[in-house]
Amino acid sequence: GLAVPALASEPRVVGWDDLAPEPVEYDNPFSELSPQQLRALRKILRFQQADDSGRSVITPEEAAALRAELEADGLDIDWLFEQRKIIMETRQRIATATNGELIGESLRIPGYLLPLEINDQKAVEFLLVPTVGACIHTPAPPANQMVHVRYPEGFAIAGLYTPIWVNGKLLAEDKSQTVRYADGEARVETSYTMTADTVEPY
């Protein structure tokens, strides 16, 4: 028989783990602190942040006493607060970082559809999310665990709990959308975007 060449356009099947880049190791000095020390730090931080609003949980005297206690334990409080900022920025970077190897590739990704724009009962723009009800009943997944999809011909919405396959070329683009649902709305950040070639039931 004739050998049939593999179609170059066959999209590569990827999972959500593939969309997140390699995990980054970072130092977390807070992991060595006791629950009491963490509680004291939280109070001091809240006290410092409340300076402007004048609404503080503790008095300046209590804050000074907590500070003295932690310093007696050998902790450098201002350094720890600096580390907290660095860790928050690192976590934010990790949550939004894209996997460069997949950008511009034709991919096939499974997930659930969260409609953003509907035309004639069909979703022409939606978020592809990894879990049922993501963003609605639970906090939004990290930005690199969602794909903002445009699908001009539209996919008939059978319900939020229908798993689908989306095929198309993946691009990296930071976007922020408002997702509306029955009891409110949420701002959602995404790191990936795609104009789908096909959307089909899973």
Backbone as CSV, one residue per row, in Angstrom:
resi,resn,N_x,N_y,N_z,CA_x,CA_y,CA_z,C_x,C_y,C_z
1,GLY,0.829,-1.199,0.000,0.000,0.000,0.000,0.865,1.251,0.000
2,LEU,0.243,2.349,-0.337,0.955,3.619,-0.357,1.153,4.161,1.046
3,ALA,2.322,4.703,1.311,2.568,5.329,2.617,1.908,6.709,2.593
4,VAL,1.070,6.954,3.550,0.418,8.263,3.627,1.256,9.173,4.527
5,PRO,1.738,10.291,3.997,2.545,11.171,4.857,1.682,11.752,5.976
6,ALA,2.270,11.887,7.145,1.544,12.483,8.276,1.263,13.940,7.935
7,LEU,0.083,14.384,8.250,-0.257,15.778,7.968,0.543,16.702,8.879
8,ALA,1.220,17.636,8.278,2.023,18.577,9.071,1.110,19.422,9.959
9,SER,-0.154,19.548,9.520,-1.049,20.452,10.246,-1.746,19.772,11.431
10,GLU,-1.445,18.494,11.667,-2.047,17.826,12.833,-1.686,18.599,14.093
11,PRO,-2.662,19.127,14.827,-2.293,19.875,16.035,-1.764,18.935,17.115
12,ARG,-0.882,19.463,17.926,-0.293,18.683,19.014,-1.211,18.783,20.237
13,VAL,-1.506,17.634,20.828,-2.368,17.640,22.012,-1.539,18.030,23.234
14,VAL,-2.000,19.043,23.966,-1.284,19.446,25.184,-2.255,19.489,26.360
15,GLY,-1.697,19.356,27.552,-2.490,19.467,28.777,-2.160,20.776,29.467
16,TRP,-2.889,21.055,30.549,-2.701,22.336,31.247,-1.319,22.445,31.879
17,ASP,-0.740,21.307,32.278,0.613,21.340,32.862,1.618,21.880,31.853
18,ASP,1.358,21.578,30.558,2.295,22.025,29.515,2.280,23.544,29.362
19,LEU,1.140,24.164,29.695,1.025,25.612,29.498,1.821,26.395,30.548
20,ALA,2.013,25.789,31.714,2.803,26.465,32.752,4.272,26.141,32.507
21,PRO,5.149,27.135,32.586,6.575,26.856,32.392,7.139,26.041,33.551
22,GLU,8.395,25.638,33.412,9.063,24.873,34.472,8.944,25.607,35.804
23,PRO,8.669,24.886,36.894,8.572,25.571,38.190,9.893,26.243,38.571
24,VAL,9.766,27.384,39.208,10.939,28.150,39.627,11.107,27.932,41.132
25,GLU,12.303,27.583,41.549,12.558,27.443,42.984,12.874,28.829,43.552
26,TYR,12.320,29.141,44.691,12.700,30.417,45.315,12.734,30.234,46.834
27,ASP,13.560,31.065,47.477,13.691,30.982,48.935,12.473,31.571,49.606
28,ASN,11.976,30.879,50.608,10.861,31.399,51.371,11.228,31.391,52.855
29,PRO,11.757,32.530,53.350,12.189,32.574,54.755,11.027,32.373,55.732
30,PHE,9.792,32.560,55.252,8.628,32.448,56.139,8.332,31.001,56.516
31,SER,8.841,30.064,55.694,8.542,28.658,55.984,9.199,28.202,57.285
32,GLU,10.209,28.966,57.750,10.891,28.554,58.987,10.318,29.225,60.240
33,LEU,9.337,30.103,60.063,8.800,30.826,61.215,7.666,30.054,61.881
34,SER,7.494,30.312,63.167,6.418,29.636,63.901,5.097,30.350,63.615
35,PRO,3.966,29.661,63.866,2.658,30.307,63.668,2.540,31.613,64.470
36,GLN,3.088,31.640,65.688,3.014,32.860,66.514,3.781,33.997,65.838
37,GLN,4.984,33.672,65.337,5.798,34.707,64.682,5.084,35.236,63.439
38,LEU,4.466,34.324,62.675,3.756,34.740,61.470,2.569,35.637,61.823
39,ARG,1.875,35.264,62.908,0.725,36.072,63.344,1.188,37.484,63.732
40,ALA,2.282,37.557,64.482,2.819,38.844,64.922,3.230,39.690,63.708
41,LEU,3.885,39.056,62.742,4.304,39.776,61.537,3.100,40.326,60.789
42,ARG,2.052,39.495,60.696,0.836,39.927,59.991,0.244,41.164,60.669
43,LYS,0.234,41.153,62.010,-0.322,42.295,62.749,0.501,43.552,62.506
44,ILE,1.834,43.396,62.535,2.710,44.563,62.319,2.491,45.108,60.902
45,LEU,2.389,44.190,59.948,2.204,44.608,58.556,0.879,45.356,58.412
46,ARG,-0.191,44.803,59.002,-1.499,45.463,58.934,-1.434,46.840,59.596
47,PHE,-0.699,46.906,60.723,-0.545,48.168,61.441,0.132,49.197,60.525
48,GLN,1.204,48.763,59.837,1.932,49.692,58.954,1.061,50.118,57.771
49,GLN,0.279,49.171,57.235,-0.548,49.500,56.071,-1.736,50.381,56.462
50,ALA,-2.128,50.328,57.740,-3.282,51.109,58.194,-2.911,52.549,58.528
51,ASP,-1.599,52.839,58.525,-1.135,54.198,58.867,-1.949,55.281,58.175
52,ASP,-2.131,55.107,56.863,-2.795,56.147,56.079,-4.284,56.238,56.416
53,SER,-4.903,55.073,56.589,-6.356,55.087,56.772,-6.736,55.394,58.218
54,GLY,-5.750,55.273,59.129,-6.036,55.532,60.530,-6.856,54.426,61.186
55,ARG,-7.157,53.373,60.417,-7.903,52.251,61.013,-6.929,51.112,61.272
56,SER,-6.483,50.987,62.488,-5.508,49.940,62.769,-6.104,48.923,63.731
57,VAL,-5.613,47.677,63.593,-6.081,46.614,64.486,-5.395,46.703,65.842
58,ILE,-4.202,47.282,65.843,-3.458,47.362,67.110,-2.929,48.787,67.317
59,THR,-2.577,49.086,68.547,-2.059,50.428,68.866,-0.572,50.481,68.503
60,PRO,-0.036,51.691,68.363,1.409,51.815,68.095,2.234,51.106,69.173
61,GLU,1.750,51.152,70.409,2.499,50.507,71.507,2.534,48.986,71.297
62,GLU,1.375,48.430,70.937,1.325,46.978,70.711,2.224,46.582,69.546
63,ALA,2.209,47.416,68.481,3.061,47.136,67.321,4.531,47.155,67.735
64,ALA,4.908,48.140,68.557,6.301,48.246,69.006,6.680,47.044,69.865
65,ALA,5.735,46.602,70.697,6.005,45.445,71.558,6.193,44.178,70.724
66,LEU,5.332,43.985,69.729,5.453,42.808,68.853,6.779,42.838,68.107
67,ARG,7.137,44.031,67.614,8.395,44.208,66.895,9.570,43.808,67.798
68,ALA,9.536,44.316,69.051,10.628,44.027,69.997,10.730,42.524,70.248
69,GLU,9.563,41.866,70.369,9.543,40.415,70.600,10.208,39.670,69.451
70,LEU,9.821,40.028,68.219,10.366,39.338,67.048,11.854,39.625,66.894
71,GLU,12.239,40.867,67.209,13.666,41.198,67.105,14.460,40.436,68.153
72,ALA,13.836,40.199,69.310,14.504,39.403,70.351,14.693,37.957,69.870
73,ASP,13.792,37.496,68.962,13.959,36.156,68.374,15.015,36.172,67.269
74,GLY,15.599,37.355,67.027,16.648,37.439,66.006,16.104,37.679,64.602
75,LEU,14.850,38.129,64.499,14.279,38.355,63.163,14.478,39.802,62.735
76,ASP,14.765,39.966,61.434,14.884,41.305,60.853,13.569,41.579,60.117
77,ILE,12.704,42.343,60.762,11.331,42.509,60.276,11.271,43.225,58.929
78,ASP,12.039,44.302,58.782,11.980,45.039,57.519,12.500,44.195,56.360
79,TRP,13.529,43.382,56.651,14.059,42.473,55.617,12.984,41.461,55.232
80,LEU,12.281,40.942,56.232,11.227,39.965,55.947,10.119,40.585,55.093
81,PHE,9.767,41.846,55.372,8.727,42.495,54.578,9.206,42.704,53.132
82,GLU,10.517,42.978,52.987,11.091,43.092,51.639,10.950,41.742,50.916
83,GLN,11.298,40.666,51.644,11.219,39.308,51.064,9.791,38.990,50.645
84,ARG,8.830,39.439,51.485,7.427,39.180,51.179,7.068,39.792,49.820
85,LYS,7.550,41.019,49.589,7.281,41.676,48.296,7.886,40.882,47.148
86,ILE,9.137,40.445,47.351,9.840,39.698,46.302,9.100,38.392,46.000
87,ILE,8.662,37.703,47.066,7.957,36.427,46.885,6.642,36.666,46.141
88,MET,5.921,37.734,46.505,4.656,38.031,45.824,4.887,38.301,44.342
89,GLU,5.962,39.054,44.046,6.269,39.351,42.640,6.670,38.079,41.900
90,THR,7.450,37.224,42.585,7.877,35.963,41.960,6.669,35.087,41.667
91,ARG,5.772,34.980,42.650,4.571,34.153,42.441,3.724,34.684,41.304
92,GLN,3.627,36.018,41.219,2.863,36.658,40.148,3.498,36.323,38.794
93,ARG,4.847,36.399,38.739,5.565,36.075,37.494,5.318,34.627,37.101
94,ILE,5.386,33.722,38.100,5.187,32.296,37.832,3.763,32.058,37.311
95,ALA,2.793,32.769,37.888,1.385,32.562,37.524,1.054,33.090,36.132
96,THR,1.870,34.044,35.638,1.549,34.642,34.343,2.532,34.231,33.249
97,ALA,3.641,33.562,33.618,4.658,33.190,32.631,4.090,32.192,31.621
98,THR,4.517,32.326,30.369,4.042,31.408,29.335,5.158,30.438,28.951
99,ASN,4.773,29.337,28.328,5.740,28.354,27.856,6.095,28.696,26.412
100,GLY,7.279,29.280,26.229,7.712,29.750,24.910,7.703,28.691,23.823
101,GLU,7.882,27.425,24.216,7.940,26.353,23.218,6.596,26.141,22.522
102,LEU,5.514,26.600,23.155,4.187,26.348,22.575,3.649,27.527,21.759
103,ILE,4.293,28.695,21.913,3.792,29.894,21.246,3.925,29.741,19.727
104,GLY,2.830,30.030,19.027,2.853,29.922,17.566,2.614,28.515,17.057
105,GLU,2.465,27.548,17.981,2.225,26.158,17.571,0.726,25.891,17.437
106,SER,0.389,24.945,16.541,-1.001,24.490,16.436,-1.234,23.442,17.508
107,LEU,-2.148,23.736,18.405,-2.362,22.861,19.551,-3.818,22.439,19.656
108,ARG,-4.008,21.357,20.399,-5.344,20.857,20.704,-5.399,20.757,22.224
109,ILE,-6.289,21.557,22.838,-6.337,21.649,24.305,-7.742,21.312,24.797
110,PRO,-7.840,20.427,25.808,-9.158,20.142,26.372,-9.460,21.113,27.509
111,GLY,-10.739,21.350,27.768,-11.079,22.210,28.890,-12.565,22.511,28.916
112,TYR,-12.922,23.529,29.681,-14.322,23.940,29.807,-14.468,25.362,29.310
113,LEU,-15.649,25.649,28.777,-15.888,26.936,28.144,-16.606,27.882,29.105
114,LEU,-16.068,29.081,29.222,-16.702,30.119,30.034,-16.994,31.273,29.077
115,PRO,-18.271,31.445,28.657,-18.560,32.408,27.588,-18.277,33.850,27.987
116,LEU,-17.693,34.610,27.065,-17.479,36.042,27.260,-18.424,36.817,26.349
117,GLU,-18.612,36.284,25.135,-19.511,36.955,24.195,-20.318,35.904,23.460
118,ILE,-21.643,36.121,23.406,-22.534,35.125,22.815,-23.304,35.751,21.665
119,ASN,-23.371,35.005,20.568,-24.088,35.436,19.377,-25.019,34.315,18.972
120,ASP,-26.328,34.555,18.932,-27.275,33.489,18.560,-27.043,32.210,19.361
121,GLN,-26.963,32.325,20.670,-26.775,31.136,21.524,-25.432,30.437,21.301
122,LYS,-24.533,31.110,20.573,-23.217,30.490,20.339,-22.131,31.371,20.940
123,ALA,-21.155,30.725,21.562,-20.029,31.472,22.138,-19.045,31.797,21.017
124,VAL,-18.850,33.100,20.772,-17.883,33.505,19.748,-16.574,33.962,20.408
125,GLU,-16.667,34.195,21.713,-15.473,34.550,22.476,-15.655,33.935,23.852
126,PHE,-14.638,33.225,24.328,-14.782,32.564,25.628,-13.426,32.308,26.272
127,LEU,-13.465,31.978,27.552,-12.257,31.530,28.231,-12.284,30.019,28.250
128,LEU,-11.160,29.424,27.898,-11.007,27.979,28.049,-10.321,27.789,29.400
129,VAL,-10.985,27.066,30.308,-10.463,26.899,31.668,-10.286,25.411,31.969
130,PRO,-9.383,25.076,32.904,-9.053,23.669,33.150,-10.087,22.889,33.956
131,THR,-10.908,23.598,34.745,-11.826,22.871,35.629,-13.240,23.413,35.488
132,VAL,-14.203,22.590,35.804,-15.608,22.984,35.746,-15.861,24.152,36.693
133,GLY,-16.537,25.169,36.194,-16.940,26.271,37.078,-15.808,27.163,37.549
134,ALA,-14.609,27.043,36.950,-13.494,27.913,37.354,-13.919,29.361,37.169
135,CYS,-13.495,30.248,38.064,-13.813,31.692,38.063,-15.204,31.969,38.611
136,ILE,-16.102,30.984,38.615,-17.468,31.256,39.048,-17.631,30.863,40.507
137,HIS,-17.297,29.610,40.814,-17.477,29.131,42.193,-16.162,29.133,42.938
138,THR,-15.077,29.366,42.220,-13.750,29.262,42.829,-12.938,30.462,42.348
139,PRO,-11.831,30.761,43.037,-10.975,31.843,42.527,-10.506,31.477,41.116
140,ALA,-10.213,32.486,40.317,-9.736,32.230,38.953,-8.409,31.476,39.005
141,PRO,-8.190,30.568,38.060,-6.881,29.910,37.968,-5.804,30.943,37.628
142,PRO,-4.515,30.578,37.777,-3.451,31.499,37.355,-3.656,31.886,35.886
143,ALA,-3.115,33.052,35.503,-3.317,33.567,34.142,-2.820,32.599,33.076
144,ASN,-1.772,31.805,33.413,-1.257,30.876,32.401,-1.979,29.527,32.423
145,GLN,-3.090,29.464,33.151,-3.906,28.247,33.167,-5.292,28.528,32.588
146,MET,-5.347,29.539,31.694,-6.577,29.855,30.975,-6.178,30.360,29.592
147,VAL,-7.054,30.145,28.624,-6.794,30.662,27.274,-7.998,31.495,26.847
148,HIS,-7.716,32.710,26.384,-8.772,33.569,25.855,-8.955,33.173,24.382
149,VAL,-10.141,32.646,24.050,-10.366,32.088,22.710,-11.379,32.919,21.933
150,ARG,-11.033,33.193,20.671,-12.005,33.788,19.736,-12.373,32.697,18.747
151,TYR,-13.662,32.569,18.479,-14.128,31.543,17.542,-15.305,32.133,16.780
152,PRO,-14.981,32.908,15.696,-16.009,33.695,15.004,-17.246,32.897,14.601
153,GLU,-17.081,31.615,14.196,-18.300,30.919,13.765,-19.157,30.459,14.944
154,GLY,-18.574,30.510,16.150,-19.370,30.257,17.353,-19.575,28.781,17.664
155,PHE,-19.596,28.490,18.958,-19.827,27.126,19.428,-21.120,27.126,20.231
156,ALA,-22.057,26.270,19.825,-23.351,26.225,20.510,-23.134,25.820,21.960
157,ILE,-23.613,26.649,22.879,-23.376,26.398,24.295,-24.368,25.385,24.832
158,ALA,-23.822,24.252,25.262,-24.699,23.216,25.815,-24.740,23.344,27.334
159,GLY,-23.931,24.236,27.885,-23.853,24.388,29.344,-22.411,24.568,29.753
160,LEU,-22.214,25.116,30.943,-20.849,25.412,31.403,-20.085,24.149,31.754
161,TYR,-20.816,23.030,31.843,-20.148,21.838,32.361,-19.820,20.863,31.265
162,THR,-19.880,21.338,30.011,-19.572,20.476,28.878,-18.093,20.590,28.537
163,PRO,-17.335,19.496,28.626,-15.929,19.575,28.233,-15.793,19.673,26.707
164,ILE,-14.806,20.436,26.265,-14.596,20.625,24.823,-13.117,20.475,24.462
165,TRP,-12.874,20.329,23.166,-11.516,20.398,22.607,-11.448,21.684,21.799
166,VAL,-10.368,22.428,21.948,-10.165,23.609,21.120,-8.877,23.407,20.328
167,ASN,-8.960,23.613,19.012,-7.776,23.515,18.158,-7.444,24.877,17.593
168,GLY,-6.163,25.226,17.612,-5.771,26.506,17.025,-4.343,26.844,17.390
169,LYS,-3.906,27.996,16.904,-2.526,28.434,17.154,-2.500,29.251,18.433
170,LEU,-1.623,28.862,19.346,-1.536,29.527,20.649,-0.607,30.732,20.583
171,LEU,-1.066,31.859,21.120,-0.233,33.065,21.177,-0.142,33.552,22.612
172,ALA,0.945,34.252,22.914,1.103,34.828,24.258,0.628,36.268,24.189
173,GLU,-0.354,36.597,25.015,-0.848,37.977,25.053,-1.542,38.169,26.392
174,ASP,-1.059,39.142,27.182,-1.694,39.408,28.476,-2.992,40.152,28.244
175,LYS,-4.066,39.608,28.773,-5.360,40.255,28.624,-6.071,40.250,29.967
176,SER,-7.014,41.170,30.098,-7.821,41.215,31.303,-9.271,41.280,30.853
177,GLN,-10.116,40.349,31.314,-11.528,40.372,30.924,-12.410,40.431,32.149
178,THR,-13.629,40.872,31.901,-14.637,40.799,32.945,-15.531,39.611,32.625
179,VAL,-15.575,38.661,33.553,-16.439,37.499,33.378,-17.713,37.763,34.172
180,ARG,-18.872,37.689,33.509,-20.155,37.917,34.194,-20.854,36.588,34.406
181,TYR,-21.464,36.450,35.564,-22.254,35.248,35.825,-23.434,35.633,36.704
182,ALA,-24.258,34.640,37.037,-25.533,34.899,37.719,-25.408,35.876,38.882
183,ASP,-24.421,35.668,39.760,-24.411,36.484,40.979,-23.240,37.444,41.053
184,GLY,-22.792,37.921,39.893,-21.736,38.924,39.973,-20.819,38.887,38.776
185,GLU,-19.643,39.481,38.949,-18.660,39.465,37.874,-17.270,39.491,38.476
186,ALA,-16.284,39.100,37.681,-14.913,39.086,38.176,-13.973,39.522,37.065
187,ARG,-12.883,40.196,37.459,-11.827,40.528,36.492,-10.913,39.327,36.424
188,VAL,-10.607,38.896,35.228,-9.772,37.706,35.067,-8.612,38.031,34.142
189,GLU,-7.402,37.673,34.572,-6.206,37.912,33.755,-5.849,36.625,33.016
190,THR,-5.516,36.749,31.722,-5.062,35.571,30.968,-3.737,35.893,30.281
191,SER,-2.908,34.861,30.121,-1.601,35.029,29.474,-1.590,34.516,28.041
192,TYR,-2.588,33.690,27.698,-2.619,33.087,26.363,-3.869,33.494,25.611
193,THR,-3.741,33.566,24.291,-4.905,33.829,23.455,-4.842,32.946,22.222
194,MET,-5.997,32.677,21.628,-6.046,31.792,20.474,-7.271,32.149,19.643
195,THR,-7.113,32.160,18.327,-8.282,32.200,17.457,-8.455,30.764,17.003
196,ALA,-9.532,30.134,17.428,-9.679,28.685,17.232,-10.015,28.348,15.785
197,ASP,-9.427,27.252,15.311,-9.794,26.711,13.997,-11.063,25.880,14.160
198,THR,-11.071,25.056,15.216,-12.265,24.256,15.488,-12.471,24.162,16.989
199,VAL,-13.736,24.049,17.379,-14.100,23.792,18.761,-15.082,22.628,18.671
200,GLU,-14.832,21.566,19.445,-15.732,20.414,19.357,-15.928,19.786,20.734
201,PRO,-17.041,19.043,20.903,-17.259,18.385,22.194,-16.107,17.432,22.489
202,TYR,-15.795,17.275,23.750,-14.681,16.424,24.189,-15.022,14.967,23.946
